[in-house]
Amino acid sequence: MTLALMLGLCSVAAAGERLRMSTTTSTENSGLLKVLLPPFEKKYNCAVDVISVGTGKALKLGETGDVDVVLVHARALEDAFVAAGFGVNRRDVMYNDFIIIGPAGDPARVKSAKTAAEAFKRIAAARSPFVSRGDESGTHQKEKEIWKAAGMKPGGSWYVESGQGMGEVITMATERRAYTLADRGTYNAYRSGKTDLKTVFEGEKGLFNPYGVIAVNPKRFPHVKSALAMKFIDYITGPEGQKVIATFRVHGDPVFFTYGTKGR
C-alpha cells in the first residue's frame, strides 16, 4: 500500500461519520451554522454536510431519503411531512420573525399600513417592484399566505419571482429598489454593507417565524443515520445548542430566539 493511500485512509477514518442535513437558506445566510455546528462535530467526531435550499426543497430531500435530518421553517409543511411518514421526532428549535423591507423612501407608503396584507395591497396598487422568493421556501409560503389574506394574486412586470435564496433575493431587491418579505436573521446579516433597504413593516403576530428540526424516518429509509440525527436534534434543542443560538449576534443584534429546554 502506498504512503499516499495510507494517509488518505487515515484521513477518512479521522473524519468520522457524516450527517447530511437539508436546511433553509436563512439559517445558512444568517451565519448561525458557522457557530452552531462545530461544537457538535467536535463532540461526536463527525461532519455535518449542509444542503442549503428553500424549505420545500429541503423537505423533498427528506422525502427521497437523501438527507438524515431537516431544519426548516414552515410548520404546515413540516406537519404534513411527518404525517406522511417521512419524518419523526419533530421538535421546536428557535424562532424569529418576518419583516417587509424596501427602499428608505418607501414609495408605496408601506410604513403606514396596519397589517401585512394592507402593506402588500399598497405595494401592488403602486406597482412598486417586489421580489419574491418564488421557491416554495418557508418565506415564500408566508408571502403567499399574506397575498391570500390581501385577496390578491400578484403578477405583472412589477412582481418578480426569483427562485432564489433569501440572500440573493435581498441583493436583487436592493439592486431593483424593490420591496421583499425577508426573515429578520438574513436581513440583519445583510444590512451592514450588503443592502441599504430598510424595515418598513414589522411586528404583526402573523409574521412569527418558528423553526423545527425533524429526523428522516429510518423505518422508511433504513440507510439514514438515525442515531446521529437524534444526537443532533438533542444537541440543538438541549442546553448547549440553545445557548449557542440564544447568544448568536449579528452586528450586535440577536438573530434567533429560543424556547428554552423544558418539555422538549
C-alpha positions as CSV (number, residue, x, y, z in Angstrom):
1,M,0.0,0.0,0.0
2,T,1.4,3.4,-0.9
3,L,2.0,6.1,1.7
4,A,-0.4,8.4,-0.1
5,L,-3.2,5.8,0.0
6,M,-2.5,5.1,3.7
7,L,-2.7,8.8,4.5
8,G,-5.9,9.1,2.6
9,L,-7.5,6.2,4.5
10,C,-6.3,7.7,7.8
11,S,-7.9,11.0,6.8
12,V,-11.2,9.3,6.1
13,A,-11.1,7.4,9.4
14,A,-10.3,10.6,11.3
15,A,-13.3,12.4,9.8
16,G,-15.8,10.0,11.5
17,E,-19.4,9.9,10.4
18,R,-21.1,12.4,8.1
19,L,-24.5,13.7,8.9
20,R,-26.5,15.0,5.9
21,M,-28.7,17.9,6.7
22,S,-31.0,19.9,4.4
23,T,-31.9,23.3,5.8
24,T,-33.2,26.7,4.7
25,T,-31.1,29.5,3.2
26,S,-32.0,31.7,6.1
27,T,-30.1,29.6,8.6
28,E,-27.1,29.5,6.3
29,N,-27.2,33.2,5.2
30,S,-27.5,34.4,8.8
31,G,-24.2,32.8,9.7
32,L,-25.7,30.7,12.6
33,L,-24.5,27.4,11.3
34,K,-20.9,28.5,11.4
35,V,-21.1,28.7,15.2
36,L,-23.7,26.1,15.8
37,L,-22.3,23.1,14.0
38,P,-18.6,23.0,15.1
39,P,-19.2,22.1,18.8
40,F,-21.5,19.2,17.7
41,E,-19.0,18.0,15.1
42,K,-16.2,18.0,17.7
43,K,-18.3,16.3,20.4
44,Y,-19.3,13.4,18.1
45,N,-16.3,13.3,15.8
46,C,-18.4,13.8,12.8
47,A,-19.0,16.3,9.9
48,V,-22.3,17.8,9.0
49,D,-22.9,18.2,5.3
50,V,-25.3,21.1,4.8
51,I,-27.6,21.4,1.8
52,S,-29.0,25.0,1.9
53,V,-32.2,25.4,-0.1
54,G,-35.8,26.6,0.5
55,T,-37.9,24.7,3.0
56,G,-39.9,23.0,0.3
57,K,-36.8,21.6,-1.4
58,A,-35.3,20.7,2.0
59,L,-38.3,18.6,2.8
60,K,-38.2,17.0,-0.6
61,L,-34.7,15.8,0.1
62,G,-36.1,14.2,3.2
63,E,-38.9,12.6,1.3
64,T,-36.4,10.9,-1.0
65,G,-34.1,9.8,1.8
66,D,-31.2,11.9,0.5
67,V,-30.6,13.5,3.9
68,D,-30.7,12.3,7.5
69,V,-32.2,15.4,9.2
70,V,-34.0,18.6,8.1
71,L,-34.0,22.0,9.8
72,V,-36.8,24.2,8.3
73,H,-39.4,26.8,8.9
74,A,-42.9,26.1,7.6
75,R,-45.0,24.4,10.2
76,A,-47.8,23.2,8.0
77,L,-45.4,21.6,5.6
78,E,-43.4,20.1,8.5
79,D,-46.6,18.6,9.9
80,A,-47.5,17.1,6.5
81,F,-44.0,15.7,6.2
82,V,-44.3,13.9,9.5
83,A,-47.9,12.8,8.9
84,A,-46.9,11.2,5.6
85,G,-44.3,9.1,7.4
86,F,-41.2,10.8,6.0
87,G,-40.1,12.3,9.3
88,V,-40.1,11.6,13.0
89,N,-39.3,13.3,16.3
90,R,-40.1,16.9,15.2
91,R,-39.0,19.5,17.8
92,D,-39.1,23.2,18.1
93,V,-35.7,24.8,17.8
94,M,-35.9,28.6,17.6
95,Y,-37.9,31.5,16.1
96,N,-37.6,35.0,14.8
97,D,-40.0,36.9,12.6
98,F,-40.6,38.0,9.0
99,I,-40.3,41.6,8.0
100,I,-41.1,43.6,4.9
101,I,-38.1,45.6,3.7
102,G,-37.9,48.2,1.0
103,P,-36.3,51.5,-0.2
104,A,-35.9,54.1,2.5
105,G,-38.2,56.5,0.6
106,D,-41.0,53.9,0.9
107,P,-42.7,54.8,-2.4
108,A,-45.7,52.6,-1.7
109,R,-46.2,54.1,1.8
110,V,-46.0,50.7,3.5
111,K,-44.9,52.1,6.8
112,S,-48.4,53.5,7.4
113,A,-50.1,50.1,6.8
114,K,-51.9,48.5,9.7
115,T,-51.4,44.9,8.6
116,A,-49.0,42.9,6.3
117,A,-51.9,42.3,4.0
118,E,-52.5,46.0,3.7
119,A,-48.8,46.6,3.1
120,F,-48.9,44.1,0.2
121,K,-52.0,45.8,-1.2
122,R,-50.2,49.2,-1.1
123,I,-47.2,47.7,-3.0
124,A,-49.5,46.2,-5.6
125,A,-51.5,49.4,-6.0
126,A,-48.4,51.4,-6.5
127,R,-46.9,48.8,-8.8
128,S,-43.7,49.1,-6.8
129,P,-41.2,46.5,-7.6
130,F,-41.5,43.4,-5.4
131,V,-39.0,40.4,-5.5
132,S,-40.5,37.1,-4.4
133,R,-38.5,34.1,-3.3
134,G,-40.7,32.0,-5.7
135,D,-39.1,28.8,-4.5
136,E,-41.6,27.2,-2.2
137,S,-39.4,28.1,0.8
138,G,-40.8,28.9,4.2
139,T,-40.6,32.6,3.4
140,H,-42.4,32.0,0.1
141,Q,-45.1,30.1,1.9
142,K,-45.6,33.1,4.3
143,E,-45.6,35.5,1.4
144,K,-48.3,33.5,-0.4
145,E,-50.3,33.5,2.8
146,I,-50.2,37.3,3.0
147,W,-51.2,37.7,-0.6
148,K,-54.2,35.4,0.1
149,A,-55.2,37.5,3.1
150,A,-54.9,40.5,0.9
151,G,-57.3,38.9,-1.6
152,M,-54.8,39.2,-4.4
153,K,-52.8,37.1,-6.8
154,P,-49.8,39.2,-7.7
155,G,-48.5,39.4,-11.2
156,G,-47.2,41.8,-13.8
157,S,-43.8,43.4,-14.6
158,W,-43.5,44.8,-11.1
159,Y,-43.6,41.4,-9.5
160,V,-40.5,39.2,-9.9
161,E,-40.4,35.5,-9.0
162,S,-36.7,34.9,-8.5
163,G,-36.5,31.2,-7.5
164,Q,-33.5,32.3,-5.3
165,G,-32.4,32.0,-1.7
166,M,-33.0,34.8,0.8
167,G,-29.6,36.4,0.5
168,E,-29.8,36.5,-3.3
169,V,-33.3,38.0,-3.1
170,I,-32.2,40.8,-0.7
171,T,-29.4,41.6,-3.1
172,M,-31.8,41.6,-6.1
173,A,-34.3,43.8,-4.3
174,T,-31.5,46.2,-3.4
175,E,-30.4,46.5,-7.0
176,R,-34.0,47.0,-8.2
177,R,-35.0,49.3,-5.4
178,A,-37.8,46.8,-4.6
179,Y,-39.7,45.5,-1.6
180,T,-39.5,41.9,-0.4
181,L,-40.5,39.8,2.5
182,A,-37.4,38.6,4.5
183,D,-36.6,36.8,7.6
184,R,-35.0,39.1,10.2
185,G,-32.0,36.9,10.6
186,T,-30.8,37.1,7.0
187,Y,-31.7,40.8,6.8
188,N,-29.6,41.5,9.9
189,A,-26.7,39.7,8.3
190,Y,-27.0,41.8,5.1
191,R,-27.9,45.2,6.4
192,S,-24.4,46.3,7.1
193,G,-22.6,46.7,3.8
194,K,-24.8,44.5,1.6
195,T,-28.1,46.3,1.5
196,D,-29.5,49.8,2.2
197,L,-33.1,48.6,2.3
198,K,-35.0,49.4,5.4
199,T,-37.5,47.6,7.5
200,V,-40.8,49.2,6.5
201,F,-43.3,46.8,8.2
202,E,-42.8,44.5,11.2
203,G,-44.3,43.3,14.4
204,E,-47.6,41.7,13.3
205,K,-48.4,38.5,15.2
206,G,-48.9,36.6,11.9
207,L,-45.2,37.2,10.9
208,F,-44.0,34.8,13.7
209,N,-41.4,32.5,12.1
210,P,-40.7,29.3,14.0
211,Y,-38.1,26.7,13.0
212,G,-38.3,23.0,13.6
213,V,-35.9,20.1,13.3
214,I,-37.0,16.6,12.1
215,A,-35.2,13.3,11.7
216,V,-35.8,11.4,8.5
217,N,-37.8,8.3,9.3
218,P,-35.4,5.2,9.5
219,K,-38.3,2.8,9.0
220,R,-38.9,4.3,5.6
221,F,-35.2,4.8,4.8
222,P,-33.1,2.2,6.7
223,H,-29.9,3.7,5.3
224,V,-30.3,7.1,7.1
225,K,-28.1,7.8,10.1
226,S,-30.9,7.9,12.6
227,A,-28.8,7.6,15.8
228,L,-26.6,10.6,14.7
229,A,-29.6,12.5,13.6
230,M,-31.1,12.2,17.0
231,K,-27.9,13.2,18.7
232,F,-28.0,16.3,16.6
233,I,-31.7,17.0,17.5
234,D,-30.9,16.5,21.2
235,Y,-27.9,18.9,20.8
236,I,-29.7,21.8,19.1
237,T,-32.8,21.6,21.4
238,G,-30.7,21.0,24.5
239,P,-28.8,23.4,26.8
240,E,-25.6,23.5,24.7
241,G,-27.2,24.2,21.3
242,Q,-29.8,26.5,22.7
243,K,-27.1,28.6,24.3
244,V,-25.3,29.0,21.1
245,I,-28.5,30.0,19.3
246,A,-29.5,32.5,22.0
247,T,-26.2,34.2,22.2
248,F,-25.6,34.4,18.4
249,R,-25.5,38.1,17.3
250,V,-25.1,39.9,14.0
251,H,-24.0,43.5,14.3
252,G,-24.8,43.3,18.0
253,D,-28.4,42.2,17.4
254,P,-30.0,38.8,18.3
255,V,-31.0,36.8,15.2
256,F,-32.9,33.9,16.6
257,F,-34.7,33.4,19.9
258,T,-35.0,30.0,21.8
259,Y,-37.9,28.3,23.6
260,G,-35.6,27.1,26.4
261,T,-35.3,23.4,27.1
262,K,-38.3,22.5,29.3
263,G,-40.7,20.0,27.9
264,R,-38.8,19.2,24.8
